[in-house]
Amino acid sequence: TPGGTASSSWGRAPSAKPLPGPVPAPSGAPRGRGTEMTPELRAIVDRFMFDQATFTHIVSSLPADGAARAVTGPGWTIGQLVAHFATSQERYAAAIARWLAGEEVLPPDYDQDTENAAVAELHRDAPLDDSVRRLRESLRALFAAFHRVPDERLDQPFARGTALEAFHAWEHHYLDHALDLIDAAPEVLAERHQPRIHR
């Protein structure tokens, strides 16, 4: 979420369409053999995997000083954006744990803009490799948290909506920042679409 504008990460899912990918199965659909999560959550996990892989590819393809580039929307650097995603996913996993334990999902004085700004400042000079490592670890922690969510609790209150609504809102987080990242790293997108000449 941008530093000065709160998104719907803790409420209902935004109306923006995700990139093409797995379509959630209807609520109540049977679980697949050998899996421990519902089709709805499996689709959300797939979206996180795809979007994080794409994001990591873009970041890893930048030149050595690429992490210092400014990202227009939130006014952070690319390095700070990586740390933002990592911290957000850590918070998502922790929020699920609190919710499953019957605790408040968010503290009464929680302010998303303030938290985002604090994270950006804290990780202003963080090594990019460290932030990318945290990003990967945070996604594994979030997947583990999703696996612990019982089917019957998906329609129960969670922050400003139901659990499933919040999870779908989280699913759109990478998309929320996609255009800003592409603006900051246009050569990565250009390289991807560069025609190959076979000799």
N, CA and C atoms as an extended XYZ file, in Angstrom:
597
Properties=species:S:1:pos:R:3:atomname:S:1:resname:S:1:resid:I:1 pbc="F F F"
N         0.831       -1.203        0.000 N   THR     1
C         0.000        0.000        0.000 CA  THR     1
C         0.859        1.245        0.000 C   THR     1
N         0.468        2.273       -0.732 N   PRO     2
C         1.247        3.493       -0.768 CA  PRO     2
C         1.406        4.097        0.602 C   PRO     2
N         2.522        4.793        0.789 N   GLY     3
C         2.839        5.344        2.098 CA  GLY     3
C         1.829        6.345        2.583 C   GLY     3
N         1.192        7.114        1.684 N   GLY     4
C         0.277        8.135        2.144 CA  GLY     4
C        -1.176        7.789        1.951 C   GLY     4
N        -1.464        6.611        1.397 N   THR     5
C        -2.834        6.248        1.123 CA  THR     5
C        -3.111        4.843        1.585 C   THR     5
N        -4.049        4.683        2.484 N   ALA     6
C        -4.380        3.352        2.977 CA  ALA     6
C        -5.156        2.594        1.923 C   ALA     6
N        -4.863        1.316        1.755 N   SER     7
C        -5.598        0.487        0.815 CA  SER     7
C        -6.594       -0.361        1.578 C   SER     7
N        -7.251       -1.269        0.855 N   SER     8
C        -8.255       -2.120        1.489 CA  SER     8
C        -7.661       -3.442        1.929 C   SER     8
N        -6.381       -3.461        2.288 N   SER     9
C        -5.725       -4.711        2.657 CA  SER     9
C        -6.401       -5.405        3.828 C   SER     9
N        -7.073       -4.649        4.678 N   TRP    10
C        -7.716       -5.258        5.850 CA  TRP    10
C        -9.227       -5.237        5.717 C   TRP    10
N        -9.748       -4.972        4.544 N   GLY    11
C       -11.191       -4.915        4.360 CA  GLY    11
C       -11.636       -5.747        3.189 C   GLY    11
N       -12.569       -5.205        2.433 N   ARG    12
C       -13.116       -5.948        1.302 CA  ARG    12
C       -12.163       -5.876        0.121 C   ARG    12
N       -12.216       -6.899       -0.713 N   ALA    13
C       -11.316       -6.971       -1.853 CA  ALA    13
C       -11.590       -5.845       -2.821 C   ALA    13
N       -10.549       -5.225       -3.403 N   PRO    14
C       -10.738       -4.157       -4.366 CA  PRO    14
C       -11.329       -4.687       -5.655 C   PRO    14
N       -11.802       -3.775       -6.501 N   SER    15
C       -12.458       -4.186       -7.731 CA  SER    15
C       -11.486       -4.454       -8.860 C   SER    15
N       -10.201       -4.082       -8.696 N   ALA    16
C        -9.233       -4.291       -9.762 CA  ALA    16
C        -9.104       -5.767      -10.084 C   ALA    16
N        -8.995       -6.086      -11.396 N   LYS    17
C        -8.888       -7.472      -11.815 CA  LYS    17
C        -7.464       -7.958      -11.650 C   LYS    17
N        -7.288       -9.175      -11.118 N   PRO    18
C        -5.935       -9.729      -11.021 CA  PRO    18
C        -5.454      -10.166      -12.389 C   PRO    18
N        -4.161      -10.421      -12.534 N   LEU    19
C        -3.632      -10.959      -13.760 CA  LEU    19
C        -4.225      -12.341      -13.979 C   LEU    19
N        -4.251      -12.820      -15.239 N   PRO    20
C        -4.827      -14.141      -15.494 CA  PRO    20
C        -4.196      -15.198      -14.614 C   PRO    20
N        -4.991      -16.076      -14.075 N   GLY    21
C        -4.457      -17.106      -13.192 CA  GLY    21
C        -5.559      -18.029      -12.736 C   GLY    21
N        -5.328      -18.810      -11.705 N   PRO    22
C        -6.312      -19.780      -11.238 CA  PRO    22
C        -7.602      -19.114      -10.790 C   PRO    22
N        -8.717      -19.717      -11.082 N   VAL    23
C       -10.022      -19.181      -10.697 CA  VAL    23
C       -10.500      -19.913       -9.453 C   VAL    23
N       -10.881      -19.169       -8.405 N   PRO    24
C       -11.335      -19.831       -7.187 CA  PRO    24
C       -12.539      -20.714       -7.443 C   PRO    24
N       -12.588      -21.873       -6.823 N   ALA    25
C       -13.739      -22.761       -6.928 CA  ALA    25
C       -14.855      -22.244       -6.046 C   ALA    25
N       -16.101      -22.632       -6.302 N   PRO    26
C       -17.220      -22.179       -5.470 CA  PRO    26
C       -17.013      -22.572       -4.017 C   PRO    26
N       -17.583      -21.754       -3.123 N   SER    27
C       -17.455      -22.037       -1.702 CA  SER    27
C       -18.041      -23.401       -1.388 C   SER    27
N       -17.333      -24.144       -0.561 N   GLY    28
C       -17.827      -25.458       -0.186 CA  GLY    28
C       -17.361      -26.567       -1.099 C   GLY    28
N       -16.589      -26.248       -2.138 N   ALA    29
C       -16.099      -27.279       -3.039 CA  ALA    29
C       -15.184      -28.233       -2.278 C   ALA    29
N       -15.171      -29.504       -2.668 N   PRO    30
C       -14.339      -30.478       -1.934 CA  PRO    30
C       -12.865      -30.205       -2.130 C   PRO    30
N       -12.089      -30.593       -1.131 N   ARG    31
C       -10.648      -30.429       -1.220 CA  ARG    31
C       -10.062      -31.486       -2.147 C   ARG    31
N        -8.995      -31.114       -2.815 N   GLY    32
C        -8.312      -32.067       -3.669 CA  GLY    32
C        -7.552      -33.085       -2.845 C   GLY    32
N        -7.238      -34.212       -3.462 N   ARG    33
C        -6.522      -35.274       -2.759 CA  ARG    33
C        -5.153      -34.778       -2.303 C   ARG    33
N        -4.842      -34.971       -1.035 N   GLY    34
C        -3.522      -34.638       -0.512 CA  GLY    34
C        -3.332      -33.181       -0.161 C   GLY    34
N        -4.369      -32.372       -0.265 N   THR    35
C        -4.219      -30.961        0.066 CA  THR    35
C        -4.936      -30.657        1.365 C   THR    35
N        -4.493      -29.614        2.066 N   GLU    36
C        -5.080      -29.295        3.353 CA  GLU    36
C        -5.807      -27.960        3.336 C   GLU    36
N        -6.009      -27.366        2.162 N   MET    37
C        -6.712      -26.091        2.127 CA  MET    37
C        -7.806      -26.102        1.064 C   MET    37
N        -8.762      -25.213        1.238 N   THR    38
C        -9.886      -25.133        0.328 CA  THR    38
C        -9.445      -24.605       -1.033 C   THR    38
N       -10.245      -24.835       -2.077 N   PRO    39
C        -9.905      -24.291       -3.397 CA  PRO    39
C        -9.777      -22.771       -3.387 C   PRO    39
N       -10.609      -22.089       -2.573 N   GLU    40
C       -10.513      -20.628       -2.501 CA  GLU    40
C        -9.132      -20.188       -2.020 C   GLU    40
N        -8.676      -20.817       -0.936 N   LEU    41
C        -7.356      -20.462       -0.411 CA  LEU    41
C        -6.244      -20.919       -1.346 C   LEU    41
N        -6.427      -22.059       -1.993 N   ARG    42
C        -5.410      -22.540       -2.928 CA  ARG    42
C        -5.221      -21.535       -4.060 C   ARG    42
N        -6.326      -20.952       -4.539 N   ALA    43
C        -6.237      -19.963       -5.611 CA  ALA    43
C        -5.518      -18.700       -5.128 C   ALA    43
N        -5.771      -18.304       -3.885 N   ILE    44
C        -5.096      -17.135       -3.327 CA  ILE    44
C        -3.599      -17.410       -3.196 C   ILE    44
N        -3.251      -18.595       -2.719 N   VAL    45
C        -1.842      -18.967       -2.613 CA  VAL    45
C        -1.182      -18.948       -3.991 C   VAL    45
N        -1.862      -19.487       -4.990 N   ASP    46
C        -1.304      -19.494       -6.349 CA  ASP    46
C        -1.047      -18.071       -6.839 C   ASP    46
N        -1.959      -17.154       -6.530 N   ARG    47
C        -1.779      -15.768       -6.962 CA  ARG    47
C        -0.564      -15.148       -6.265 C   ARG    47
N        -0.425      -15.386       -4.976 N   PHE    48
C         0.753      -14.887       -4.261 CA  PHE    48
C         2.035      -15.438       -4.881 C   PHE    48
N         2.058      -16.733       -5.177 N   MET    49
C         3.249      -17.355       -5.743 CA  MET    49
C         3.607      -16.732       -7.084 C   MET    49
N         2.610      -16.558       -7.942 N   PHE    50
C         2.855      -16.001       -9.271 CA  PHE    50
C         3.332      -14.558       -9.186 C   PHE    50
N         2.619      -13.747       -8.404 N   ASP    51
C         2.958      -12.330       -8.340 CA  ASP    51
C         4.306      -12.102       -7.662 C   ASP    51
N         4.602      -12.872       -6.600 N   GLN    52
C         5.898      -12.684       -5.957 CA  GLN    52
C         7.030      -13.143       -6.866 C   GLN    52
N         6.831      -14.212       -7.613 N   ALA    53
C         7.861      -14.671       -8.542 CA  ALA    53
C         8.132      -13.622       -9.607 C   ALA    53
N         7.069      -12.997      -10.116 N   THR    54
C         7.233      -11.950      -11.124 CA  THR    54
C         7.957      -10.746      -10.533 C   THR    54
N         7.540      -10.346       -9.340 N   PHE    55
C         8.162       -9.205       -8.674 CA  PHE    55
C         9.638       -9.469       -8.406 C   PHE    55
N         9.948      -10.646       -7.892 N   THR    56
C        11.338      -10.988       -7.584 CA  THR    56
C        12.184      -11.031       -8.842 C   THR    56
N        11.609      -11.512       -9.935 N   HIS    57
C        12.339      -11.528      -11.202 CA  HIS    57
C        12.704      -10.119      -11.646 C   HIS    57
N        11.758       -9.198      -11.541 N   ILE    58
C        12.021       -7.810      -11.942 CA  ILE    58
C        13.121       -7.213      -11.075 C   ILE    58
N        13.009       -7.399       -9.769 N   VAL    59
C        13.992       -6.835       -8.848 CA  VAL    59
C        15.372       -7.448       -9.083 C   VAL    59
N        15.415       -8.742       -9.307 N   SER    60
C        16.695       -9.426       -9.497 CA  SER    60
C        17.344       -9.093      -10.833 C   SER    60
N        16.558       -8.579      -11.774 N   SER    61
C        17.080       -8.239      -13.097 CA  SER    61
C        17.626       -6.819      -13.180 C   SER    61
N        17.500       -6.063      -12.098 N   LEU    62
C        17.961       -4.680      -12.100 CA  LEU    62
C        19.478       -4.614      -11.983 C   LEU    62
N        20.080       -3.524      -12.433 N   PRO    63
C        21.519       -3.343      -12.215 CA  PRO    63
C        21.827       -3.169      -10.740 C   PRO    63
N        23.107       -3.119      -10.409 N   ALA    64
C        23.543       -3.107       -9.008 CA  ALA    64
C        22.908       -1.987       -8.195 C   ALA    64
N        22.698       -0.834       -8.818 N   ASP    65
C        22.134        0.307       -8.088 CA  ASP    65
C        20.618        0.407       -8.244 C   ASP    65
N        19.988       -0.637       -8.775 N   GLY    66
C        18.555       -0.582       -9.057 CA  GLY    66
C        17.686       -0.436       -7.834 C   GLY    66
N        18.138       -0.978       -6.698 N   ALA    67
C        17.319       -0.916       -5.478 CA  ALA    67
C        17.119        0.509       -4.991 C   ALA    67
N        17.986        1.429       -5.411 N   ALA    68
C        17.892        2.816       -4.960 CA  ALA    68
C        16.946        3.647       -5.823 C   ALA    68
N        16.413        3.066       -6.864 N   ARG    69
C        15.504        3.824       -7.731 CA  ARG    69
C        14.218        4.173       -6.991 C   ARG    69
N        13.703        5.345       -7.278 N   ALA    70
C        12.465        5.788       -6.637 CA  ALA    70
C        11.255        5.144       -7.298 C   ALA    70
N        10.287        4.756       -6.476 N   VAL    71
C         9.011        4.241       -6.952 CA  VAL    71
C         8.004        5.371       -6.825 C   VAL    71
N         7.423        5.765       -7.934 N   THR    72
C         6.636        6.998       -7.992 CA  THR    72
C         5.485        7.040       -6.998 C   THR    72
N         4.644        6.025       -6.981 N   GLY    73
C         3.426        6.068       -6.177 CA  GLY    73
C         3.657        6.346       -4.704 C   GLY    73
N         4.311        5.423       -3.984 N   PRO    74
C         4.501        5.637       -2.549 CA  PRO    74
C         5.663        6.560       -2.215 C   PRO    74
N         6.544        6.847       -3.190 N   GLY    75
C         7.693        7.690       -2.907 CA  GLY    75
C         8.819        6.960       -2.216 C   GLY    75
N         8.817        5.630       -2.276 N   TRP    76
C         9.887        4.837       -1.701 CA  TRP    76
C        10.891        4.462       -2.779 C   TRP    76
N        11.931        3.757       -2.375 N   THR    77
C        12.832        3.150       -3.340 CA  THR    77
C        12.339        1.724       -3.608 C   THR    77
N        12.882        1.114       -4.643 N   ILE    78
C        12.525       -0.276       -4.923 CA  ILE    78
C        12.921       -1.155       -3.741 C   ILE    78
N        14.071       -0.871       -3.140 N   GLY    79
C        14.488       -1.641       -1.976 CA  GLY    79
C        13.491       -1.536       -0.833 C   GLY    79
N        12.971       -0.343       -0.602 N   GLN    80
C        11.970       -0.172        0.452 CA  GLN    80
C        10.666       -0.886        0.101 C   GLN    80
N        10.340       -0.936       -1.186 N   LEU    81
C         9.132       -1.636       -1.607 CA  LEU    81
C         9.256       -3.137       -1.337 C   LEU    81
N        10.441       -3.698       -1.579 N   VAL    82
C        10.664       -5.116       -1.267 CA  VAL    82
C        10.440       -5.353        0.232 C   VAL    82
N        11.014       -4.487        1.066 N   ALA    83
C        10.846       -4.618        2.518 CA  ALA    83
C         9.382       -4.449        2.917 C   ALA    83
N         8.666       -3.579        2.221 N   HIS    84
C         7.243       -3.362        2.492 CA  HIS    84
C         6.444       -4.636        2.254 C   HIS    84
N         6.698       -5.293        1.127 N   PHE    85
C         5.991       -6.539        0.839 CA  PHE    85
C         6.328       -7.609        1.877 C   PHE    85
N         7.611       -7.723        2.232 N   ALA    86
C         8.027       -8.722        3.213 CA  ALA    86
C         7.343       -8.480        4.558 C   ALA    86
N         7.353       -7.239        5.007 N   THR    87
C         6.737       -6.916        6.296 CA  THR    87
C         5.233       -7.141        6.256 C   THR    87
N         4.602       -6.775        5.154 N   SER    88
C         3.151       -6.976        5.032 CA  SER    88
C         2.796       -8.449        5.145 C   SER    88
N         3.565       -9.304        4.476 N   GLN    89
C         3.264      -10.734        4.522 CA  GLN    89
C         3.527      -11.310        5.911 C   GLN    89
N         4.537      -10.788        6.593 N   GLU    90
C         4.761      -11.189        7.990 CA  GLU    90
C         3.561      -10.792        8.850 C   GLU    90
N         3.032       -9.606        8.614 N   ARG    91
C         1.878       -9.129        9.383 CA  ARG    91
C         0.631       -9.939        9.075 C   ARG    91
N         0.452      -10.304        7.807 N   TYR    92
C        -0.704      -11.113        7.450 CA  TYR    92
C        -0.679      -12.434        8.220 C   TYR    92
N         0.484      -13.096        8.226 N   ALA    93
C         0.611      -14.378        8.928 CA  ALA    93
C         0.344      -14.208       10.422 C   ALA    93
N         0.884      -13.141       11.002 N   ALA    94
C         0.678      -12.889       12.427 CA  ALA    94
C        -0.787      -12.579       12.720 C   ALA    94
N        -1.455      -11.868       11.818 N   ALA    95
C        -2.867      -11.534       12.010 CA  ALA    95
C        -3.727      -12.785       11.997 C   ALA    95
N        -3.425      -13.719       11.096 N   ILE    96
C        -4.173      -14.979       11.056 CA  ILE    96
C        -3.987      -15.735       12.371 C   ILE    96
N        -2.760      -15.763       12.878 N   ALA    97
C        -2.488      -16.465       14.133 CA  ALA    97
C        -3.289      -15.855       15.284 C   ALA    97
N        -3.334      -14.520       15.344 N   ARG    98
C        -4.111      -13.865       16.415 CA  ARG    98
C        -5.590      -14.177       16.269 C   ARG    98
N        -6.086      -14.129       15.056 N   TRP    99
C        -7.505      -14.383       14.788 CA  TRP    99
C        -7.882      -15.805       15.178 C   TRP    99
N        -7.045      -16.771       14.812 N   LEU   100
C        -7.328      -18.165       15.157 CA  LEU   100
C        -7.284      -18.388       16.669 C   LEU   100
N        -6.500      -17.551       17.363 N   ALA   101
C        -6.398      -17.661       18.821 CA  ALA   101
C        -7.500      -16.885       19.541 C   ALA   101
N        -8.384      -16.254       18.778 N   GLY   102
C        -9.479      -15.504       19.378 CA  GLY   102
C        -9.103      -14.110       19.821 C   GLY   102
N        -7.969      -13.612       19.345 N   GLU   103
C        -7.511      -12.276       19.710 CA  GLU   103
C        -7.909      -11.257       18.641 C   GLU   103
N        -7.714       -9.979       18.951 N   GLU   104
C        -7.997       -8.921       17.991 CA  GLU   104
C        -7.055       -9.049       16.798 C   GLU   104
N        -7.604       -8.931       15.590 N   VAL   105
C        -6.772       -9.009       14.391 CA  VAL   105
C        -5.842       -7.813       14.313 C   VAL   105
N        -6.374       -6.639       14.619 N   LEU   106
C        -5.597       -5.403       14.602 CA  LEU   106
C        -5.756       -4.684       15.934 C   LEU   106
N        -4.698       -4.046       16.421 N   PRO   107
C        -4.830       -3.268       17.656 CA  PRO   107
C        -5.741       -2.068       17.422 C   PRO   107
N        -6.406       -1.593       18.451 N   PRO   108
C        -7.353       -0.481       18.288 CA  PRO   108
C        -6.728        0.774       17.681 C   PRO   108
N        -5.444        1.008       17.963 N   ASP   109
C        -4.798        2.234       17.475 CA  ASP   109
C        -4.022        2.013       16.185 C   ASP   109
N        -4.290        0.909       15.485 N   TYR   110
C        -3.536        0.614       14.265 CA  TYR   110
C        -3.819        1.645       13.186 C   TYR   110
N        -2.753        2.176       12.600 N   ASP   111
C        -2.864        3.116       11.484 CA  ASP   111
C        -1.932        2.631       10.371 C   ASP   111
N        -2.508        2.241        9.268 N   GLN   112
C        -1.731        1.618        8.205 CA  GLN   112
C        -0.711        2.573        7.598 C   GLN   112
N        -1.083        3.816        7.393 N   ASP   113
C        -0.149        4.782        6.814 CA  ASP   113
C         1.066        4.983        7.717 C   ASP   113
N         0.814        5.097        9.020 N   THR   114
C         1.911        5.277        9.973 CA  THR   114
C         2.828        4.068        9.974 C   THR   114
N         2.239        2.874        9.967 N   GLU   115
C         3.034        1.647        9.960 CA  GLU   115
C         3.863        1.541        8.677 C   GLU   115
N         3.261        1.845        7.548 N   ASN   116
C         3.991        1.766        6.276 CA  ASN   116
C         5.171        2.729        6.248 C   ASN   116
N         4.942        3.938        6.734 N   ALA   117
C         6.016        4.936        6.753 CA  ALA   117
C         7.154        4.488        7.669 C   ALA   117
N         6.809        3.883        8.808 N   ALA   118
C         7.833        3.414        9.741 CA  ALA   118
C         8.661        2.292        9.125 C   ALA   118
N         8.010        1.384        8.409 N   VAL   119
C         8.720        0.281        7.753 CA  VAL   119
C         9.662        0.824        6.684 C   VAL   119
N         9.182        1.779        5.899 N   ALA   120
C        10.018        2.360        4.847 CA  ALA   120
C        11.262        3.015        5.432 C   ALA   120
N        11.099        3.720        6.524 N   GLU   121
C        12.236        4.390        7.152 CA  GLU   121
C        13.201        3.376        7.756 C   GLU   121
N        12.662        2.369        8.408 N   LEU   122
C        13.499        1.357        9.047 CA  LEU   122
C        14.379        0.629        8.038 C   LEU   122
N        13.845        0.414        6.840 N   HIS   123
C        14.561       -0.380        5.841 CA  HIS   123
C        15.126        0.484        4.704 C   HIS   123
N        15.307        1.751        4.996 N   ARG   124
C        15.801        2.666        3.967 CA  ARG   124
C        17.136        2.194        3.374 C   ARG   124
N        18.022        1.688        4.209 N   ASP   125
C        19.354        1.273        3.757 CA  ASP   125
C        19.577       -0.228        3.870 C   ASP   125
N        18.501       -0.982        3.979 N   ALA   126
C        18.644       -2.433        4.115 CA  ALA   126
C        19.207       -3.039        2.837 C   ALA   126
N        20.149       -3.987        2.942 N   PRO   127
C        20.668       -4.662        1.746 CA  PRO   127
C        19.541       -5.361        0.996 C   PRO   127
N        19.546       -5.233       -0.304 N   LEU   128
C        18.468       -5.813       -1.100 CA  LEU   128
C        18.390       -7.330       -0.914 C   LEU   128
N        19.515       -7.998       -0.855 N   ASP   129
C        19.509       -9.453       -0.690 CA  ASP   129
C        18.800       -9.858        0.596 C   ASP   129
N        19.000       -9.078        1.658 N   ASP   130
C        18.346       -9.388        2.933 CA  ASP   130
C        16.830       -9.236        2.813 C   ASP   130
N        16.404       -8.188        2.128 N   SER   131
C        14.961       -7.957        1.976 CA  SER   131
C        14.317       -9.027        1.101 C   SER   131
N        15.007       -9.445        0.056 N   VAL   132
C        14.469      -10.504       -0.809 CA  VAL   132
C        14.381      -11.813       -0.036 C   VAL   132
N        15.375      -12.098        0.801 N   ARG   133
C        15.319      -13.299        1.637 CA  ARG   133
C        14.108      -13.238        2.577 C   ARG   133
N        13.900      -12.079        3.212 N   ARG   134
C        12.735      -11.914        4.087 CA  ARG   134
C        11.434      -12.083        3.306 C   ARG   134
N        11.427      -11.613        2.077 N   LEU   135
C        10.231      -11.709        1.244 CA  LEU   135
C         9.867      -13.179        1.036 C   LEU   135
N        10.856      -13.993        0.706 N   ARG   136
C        10.600      -15.414        0.473 CA  ARG   136
C        10.168      -16.112        1.774 C   ARG   136
N        10.846      -15.785        2.867 N   GLU   137
C        10.504      -16.412        4.151 CA  GLU   137
C         9.101      -16.002        4.608 C   GLU   137
N         8.741      -14.757        4.380 N   SER   138
C         7.422      -14.286        4.808 CA  SER   138
C         6.307      -14.967        4.025 C   SER   138
N         6.564      -15.273        2.760 N   LEU   139
C         5.541      -15.959        1.973 CA  LEU   139
C         5.352      -17.388        2.478 C   LEU   139
N         6.440      -18.047        2.845 N   ARG   140
C         6.312      -19.394        3.408 CA  ARG   140
C         5.523      -19.355        4.725 C   ARG   140
N         5.781      -18.341        5.544 N   ALA   141
C         5.050      -18.208        6.803 CA  ALA   141
C         3.566      -17.954        6.555 C   ALA   141
N         3.256      -17.159        5.537 N   LEU   142
C         1.860      -16.875        5.213 CA  LEU   142
C         1.156      -18.126        4.700 C   LEU   142
N         1.842      -18.903        3.867 N   PHE   143
C         1.251      -20.147        3.384 CA  PHE   143
C         0.927      -21.084        4.548 C   PHE   143
N         1.848      -21.178        5.495 N   ALA   144
C         1.622      -22.029        6.663 CA  ALA   144
C         0.410      -21.548        7.451 C   ALA   144
N         0.246      -20.224        7.551 N   ALA   145
C        -0.907      -19.671        8.263 CA  ALA   145
C        -2.205      -19.997        7.535 C   ALA   145
N        -2.215      -19.862        6.205 N   PHE   146
C        -3.402      -20.201        5.427 CA  PHE   146
C        -3.791      -21.667        5.633 C   PHE   146
N        -2.808      -22.541        5.716 N   HIS   147
C        -3.082      -23.963        5.886 CA  HIS   147
C        -3.788      -24.255        7.198 C   HIS   147
N        -3.639      -23.394        8.178 N   ARG   148
C        -4.246      -23.625        9.487 CA  ARG   148
C        -5.673      -23.080        9.594 C   ARG   148
N        -6.163      -22.414        8.552 N   VAL   149
C        -7.502      -21.819        8.602 CA  VAL   149
C        -8.565      -22.879        8.304 C   VAL   149
N        -9.473      -23.167        9.246 N   PRO   150
C       -10.538      -24.150        8.991 CA  PRO   150
C       -11.540      -23.615        7.965 C   PRO   150
N       -12.107      -24.507        7.171 N   ASP   151
C       -13.074      -24.110        6.147 CA  ASP   151
C       -14.205      -23.271        6.729 C   ASP   151
N       -14.717      -23.715        7.882 N   GLU   152
C       -15.919      -23.092        8.435 CA  GLU   152
C       -15.691      -21.680        8.963 C   GLU   152
N       -14.430      -21.242        9.025 N   ARG   153
C       -14.164      -19.903        9.549 CA  ARG   153
C       -13.954      -18.863        8.452 C   ARG   153
N       -13.985      -19.258        7.209 N   LEU   154
C       -13.699      -18.323        6.120 CA  LEU   154
C       -14.715      -17.188        6.020 C   LEU   154
N       -15.964      -17.446        6.458 N   ASP   155
C       -16.987      -16.396        6.377 CA  ASP   155
C       -17.184      -15.675        7.695 C   ASP   155
N       -16.280      -15.895        8.645 N   GLN   156
C       -16.381      -15.217        9.936 CA  GLN   156
C       -15.687      -13.856        9.894 C   GLN   156
N       -16.051      -12.949       10.816 N   PRO   157
C       -15.454      -11.597       10.818 CA  PRO   157
C       -13.944      -11.623       10.973 C   PRO   157
N       -13.317      -10.759       10.213 N   PHE   158
C       -11.854      -10.617       10.249 CA  PHE   158
C       -11.560       -9.162        9.908 C   PHE   158
N       -11.108       -8.386       10.879 N   ALA   159
C       -10.854       -6.945       10.674 CA  ALA   159
C       -12.123       -6.274       10.164 C   ALA   159
N       -12.104       -5.746        8.922 N   ARG   160
C       -13.233       -4.945        8.434 CA  ARG   160
C       -14.157       -5.698        7.488 C   ARG   160
N       -14.012       -7.009        7.426 N   GLY   161
C       -14.873       -7.824        6.578 CA  GLY   161
C       -14.822       -9.255        7.071 C   GLY   161
N       -15.058      -10.194        6.172 N   THR   162
C       -14.888      -11.596        6.534 CA  THR   162
C       -13.440      -12.004        6.264 C   THR   162
N       -13.081      -13.183        6.750 N   ALA   163
C       -11.722      -13.668        6.532 CA  ALA   163
C       -11.428      -13.808        5.040 C   ALA   163
N       -12.351      -14.411        4.300 N   LEU   164
C       -12.103      -14.623        2.877 CA  LEU   164
C       -11.982      -13.304        2.128 C   LEU   164
N       -12.778      -12.301        2.510 N   GLU   165
C       -12.662      -10.982        1.882 CA  GLU   165
C       -11.302      -10.356        2.159 C   GLU   165
N       -10.828      -10.485        3.385 N   ALA   166
C        -9.506       -9.939        3.721 CA  ALA   166
C        -8.417      -10.658        2.942 C   ALA   166
N        -8.516      -11.981        2.843 N   PHE   167
C        -7.487      -12.740        2.137 CA  PHE   167
C        -7.452      -12.372        0.652 C   PHE   167
N        -8.622      -12.160        0.064 N   HIS   168
C        -8.665      -11.742       -1.343 CA  HIS   168
C        -8.083      -10.337       -1.514 C   HIS   168
N        -8.304       -9.466       -0.528 N   ALA   169
C        -7.718       -8.125       -0.592 CA  ALA   169
C        -6.198       -8.217       -0.529 C   ALA   169
N        -5.670       -9.057        0.344 N   TRP   170
C        -4.221       -9.246        0.423 CA  TRP   170
C        -3.676       -9.748       -0.898 C   TRP   170
N        -4.443      -10.609       -1.548 N   GLU   171
C        -4.036      -11.222       -2.809 CA  GLU   171
C        -3.718      -10.168       -3.878 C   GLU   171
N        -4.338       -9.010       -3.773 N   HIS   172
C        -4.153       -7.945       -4.764 CA  HIS   172
C        -3.001       -7.002       -4.427 C   HIS   172
N        -2.261       -7.264       -3.367 N   HIS   173
C        -1.261       -6.315       -2.893 CA  HIS   173
C        -0.190       -6.035       -3.944 C   HIS   173
N         0.344       -7.088       -4.565 N   TYR   174
C         1.378       -6.871       -5.582 CA  TYR   174
C         0.822       -6.066       -6.762 C   TYR   174
N        -0.411       -6.375       -7.139 N   LEU   175
C        -1.027       -5.658       -8.253 CA  LEU   175
C        -1.188       -4.176       -7.928 C   LEU   175
N        -1.433       -3.861       -6.662 N   ASP   176
C        -1.586       -2.458       -6.257 CA  ASP   176
C        -0.349       -1.629       -6.603 C   ASP   176
N         0.831       -2.251       -6.571 N   HIS   177
C         2.085       -1.537       -6.801 CA  HIS   177
C         2.714       -1.831       -8.166 C   HIS   177
N         2.038       -2.641       -8.981 N   ALA   178
C         2.651       -3.138      -10.212 CA  ALA   178
C         3.064       -2.024      -11.171 C   ALA   178
N         2.176       -1.090      -11.435 N   LEU   179
C         2.481       -0.045      -12.414 CA  LEU   179
C         3.610        0.860      -11.936 C   LEU   179
N         3.635        1.151      -10.647 N   ASP   180
C         4.718        1.975      -10.101 CA  ASP   180
C         6.057        1.274      -10.269 C   ASP   180
N         6.083       -0.038      -10.035 N   LEU   181
C         7.330       -0.788      -10.180 CA  LEU   181
C         7.775       -0.819      -11.634 C   LEU   181
N         6.837       -1.031      -12.541 N   ILE   182
C         7.185       -1.072      -13.970 CA  ILE   182
C         7.717        0.281      -14.428 C   ILE   182
N         7.140        1.363      -13.931 N   ASP   183
C         7.640        2.697      -14.269 CA  ASP   183
C         9.079        2.884      -13.796 C   ASP   183
N         9.407        2.269      -12.666 N   ALA   184
C        10.755        2.417      -12.106 CA  ALA   184
C        11.758        1.478      -12.771 C   ALA   184
N        11.270        0.439      -13.439 N   ALA   185
C        12.166       -0.542      -14.068 CA  ALA   185
C        11.682       -0.868      -15.481 C   ALA   185
N        11.578        0.137      -16.354 N   PRO   186
C        11.011       -0.110      -17.689 CA  PRO   186
C        11.856       -1.038      -18.553 C   PRO   186
N        13.182       -1.064      -18.315 N   GLU   187
C        14.028       -1.892      -19.167 CA  GLU   187
C        13.791       -3.384      -18.954 C   GLU   187
N        13.317       -3.756      -17.768 N   VAL   188
C        13.042       -5.168      -17.510 CA  VAL   188
C        11.864       -5.624      -18.354 C   VAL   188
N        10.824       -4.791      -18.409 N   LEU   189
C         9.663       -5.119      -19.227 CA  LEU   189
C        10.032       -5.104      -20.704 C   LEU   189
N        10.849       -4.133      -21.123 N   ALA   190
C        11.257       -4.040      -22.527 CA  ALA   190
C        12.066       -5.267      -22.922 C   ALA   190
N        12.935       -5.718      -22.031 N   GLU   191
C        13.760       -6.897      -22.321 CA  GLU   191
C        12.900       -8.138      -22.486 C   GLU   191
N        11.842       -8.201      -21.674 N   ARG   192
C        10.961       -9.369      -21.733 CA  ARG   192
C        10.264       -9.465      -23.080 C   ARG   192
N         9.970       -8.294      -23.692 N   HIS   193
C         9.247       -8.278      -24.960 CA  HIS   193
C        10.167       -8.068      -26.166 C   HIS   193
N        11.465       -8.097      -25.934 N   GLN   194
C        12.412       -7.916      -27.021 CA  GLN   194
C        12.387       -9.143      -27.932 C   GLN   194
N        12.166       -8.957      -29.245 N   PRO   195
C        12.141      -10.121      -30.137 CA  PRO   195
C        13.502      -10.779      -30.219 C   PRO   195
N        13.515      -12.086      -30.271 N   ARG   196
C        14.748      -12.833      -30.371 CA  ARG   196
C        15.052      -13.154      -31.833 C   ARG   196
N        16.283      -12.969      -32.216 N   ILE   197
C        16.709      -13.249      -33.580 CA  ILE   197
C        17.491      -14.541      -33.583 C   ILE   197
N        16.972      -15.519      -34.297 N   HIS   198
C        17.643      -16.815      -34.351 CA  HIS   198
C        18.509      -16.895      -35.590 C   HIS   198
N        19.732      -17.282      -35.392 N   ARG   199
C        20.654      -17.378      -36.518 CA  ARG   199
C        20.955      -18.833      -36.848 C   ARG   199
